[in-house]
């Protein structure tokens, strides 16, 4: 009985070593195949990126939005501050890039104040305004207008 146990231990050890060596060789073969595919794909790609080429940022064209700007209280559970500002469009606006992944017609959008605004946004509260700015991403993948200039219309 003791001899059978010893034989079984040797058989299991041999099988484990065999499986380990087989897996190592198989994985090595897959790695070599992937390297050959990778090198064949990289044939047309230059090894280095030229450092003398300057990257120029193209200025983003500002869009114009018109509607009524309203100051509203932020829900307390969001813990984002006291107030935010919403632009209620005169007519529905088609927002091309949304978190949903497809264009949507919206009738209001949040507005971030211009960086150089000295009087504050309260001056425009409840007024019909024209906003120059860009649509960007806001809290929780929402879209907001980053205003550059706000004018009472």
C-alpha positions as CSV (number, residue, x, y, z in Angstrom):
1,X,0.0,0.0,0.0
2,X,2.9,2.3,0.8
3,X,4.5,1.7,-2.6
4,X,1.3,2.6,-4.4
5,X,1.2,6.0,-2.6
6,X,4.8,6.7,-3.5
7,X,4.1,5.8,-7.1
8,X,1.0,8.0,-7.2
9,X,3.0,10.9,-5.8
10,X,5.7,10.5,-8.5
11,X,3.1,10.2,-11.3
12,X,1.4,13.4,-10.1
13,X,4.7,15.2,-9.8
14,X,5.7,14.1,-13.3
15,X,2.3,15.2,-14.7
16,X,2.6,18.6,-13.0
17,X,6.1,19.1,-14.4
18,X,5.0,18.0,-17.9
19,X,2.0,20.4,-17.8
20,X,4.3,23.3,-16.7
21,X,6.8,22.7,-19.4
22,X,4.1,22.3,-22.0
23,X,2.4,25.6,-21.0
24,X,5.7,27.4,-20.9
25,X,6.6,26.3,-24.5
26,X,3.1,27.0,-25.8
27,X,3.0,30.5,-24.3
28,X,6.5,31.2,-25.6
29,X,5.3,30.2,-29.1
30,X,2.4,32.5,-28.9
31,X,4.6,35.4,-27.7
32,X,7.0,34.9,-30.7
33,X,4.0,34.9,-33.1
34,X,2.7,38.2,-31.5
35,X,6.2,39.7,-31.8
36,X,6.4,38.9,-35.5
37,X,3.0,40.3,-36.1
38,X,3.9,43.5,-34.2
39,X,7.1,44.0,-36.1
40,X,5.4,43.5,-39.4
41,X,2.9,46.2,-38.5
42,X,5.6,48.6,-37.4
43,X,7.5,48.5,-40.7
44,X,6.0,51.8,-41.9
45,X,6.2,53.6,-38.6
46,X,9.3,55.7,-38.0
47,X,11.4,54.8,-34.9
48,X,11.5,58.4,-33.6
49,X,9.2,61.4,-33.6
50,X,10.8,64.5,-35.0
51,X,11.4,67.0,-32.2
52,X,11.8,70.0,-34.4
53,X,8.2,70.0,-35.5
54,X,6.2,72.4,-33.4
55,X,2.7,71.4,-32.5
56,X,0.3,74.3,-33.1
57,X,-3.0,74.6,-31.3
58,X,-5.8,75.7,-33.6
59,X,-8.0,78.2,-32.0
60,X,-11.5,76.9,-31.4
61,X,-14.3,79.0,-32.9
62,X,-16.7,80.3,-30.4
63,X,-20.4,79.6,-30.7
64,X,-23.2,82.0,-30.0
65,X,-26.1,81.0,-27.8
66,X,-29.1,83.1,-27.0
67,X,-31.7,82.6,-24.3
68,X,-32.7,83.5,-20.7
69,X,-30.0,83.1,-18.0
70,X,-31.4,81.9,-14.7
71,X,-29.7,81.4,-11.3
72,X,-30.9,78.2,-9.6
73,X,-30.1,76.5,-6.3
74,X,-28.0,73.4,-6.6
75,X,-29.6,70.3,-4.9
76,X,-27.9,69.7,-1.6
77,X,-27.2,66.0,-2.2
78,X,-24.8,67.0,-5.1
79,X,-22.6,69.0,-2.6
80,X,-21.3,71.3,-5.4
81,X,-22.0,74.7,-3.9
82,X,-25.0,77.0,-3.6
83,X,-26.0,78.1,-7.0
84,X,-25.5,77.4,-10.7
85,X,-26.6,79.2,-13.8
86,X,-28.7,77.8,-16.6
87,X,-29.4,79.1,-20.1
88,X,-32.9,78.5,-21.3
89,X,-32.8,78.5,-25.1
90,X,-35.3,80.5,-27.1
91,X,-35.7,77.5,-29.3
92,X,-34.5,73.9,-28.8
93,X,-30.7,73.4,-29.4
94,X,-29.3,70.2,-31.0
95,X,-26.4,69.1,-28.8
96,X,-24.2,66.9,-31.0
97,X,-21.9,65.4,-28.4
98,X,-23.7,63.9,-25.5
99,X,-22.9,61.3,-22.8
100,X,-25.7,59.2,-24.4
101,X,-23.6,59.0,-27.6
102,X,-26.2,60.5,-30.0
103,X,-27.4,64.0,-30.7
104,X,-30.3,65.3,-28.6
105,X,-32.5,68.4,-28.6
106,X,-32.2,70.3,-25.4
107,X,-34.0,73.4,-24.0
108,X,-31.5,74.3,-21.3
109,X,-27.8,73.9,-20.5
110,X,-25.6,74.9,-17.6
111,X,-23.3,77.9,-18.0
112,X,-19.8,78.3,-16.5
113,X,-19.0,82.0,-16.0
114,X,-16.3,83.7,-18.0
115,X,-12.8,83.7,-16.4
116,X,-12.6,87.5,-16.8
117,X,-16.1,88.4,-15.5
118,X,-15.7,91.1,-12.9
119,X,-19.3,91.9,-12.0
120,X,-20.4,88.4,-11.3
121,X,-23.2,86.4,-13.0
122,X,-26.0,87.8,-10.8
123,X,-26.1,90.8,-13.2
124,X,-27.5,88.6,-15.9
125,X,-30.0,86.6,-13.7
126,X,-33.4,86.5,-15.4
127,X,-32.2,88.5,-18.4
128,X,-32.3,87.6,-22.1
129,X,-28.6,87.2,-23.0
130,X,-26.3,86.3,-25.8
131,X,-23.4,84.0,-24.8
132,X,-20.2,83.4,-26.7
133,X,-18.4,80.3,-25.7
134,X,-17.8,76.6,-26.3
135,X,-19.6,73.5,-25.1
136,X,-17.5,71.3,-22.9
137,X,-17.9,68.5,-20.4
138,X,-19.2,69.3,-16.9
139,X,-20.2,67.4,-13.7
140,X,-21.0,63.7,-14.3
141,X,-20.5,63.8,-18.0
142,X,-23.0,66.6,-18.5
143,X,-22.5,69.3,-21.2
144,X,-21.9,72.9,-20.2
145,X,-21.2,76.1,-21.9
146,X,-17.8,77.6,-21.0
147,X,-18.7,81.2,-21.5
148,X,-16.1,83.7,-22.9
149,X,-18.5,86.7,-23.1
150,X,-22.0,87.4,-22.0
151,X,-24.0,90.3,-23.3
152,X,-27.6,91.4,-22.3
153,X,-29.6,91.4,-25.5
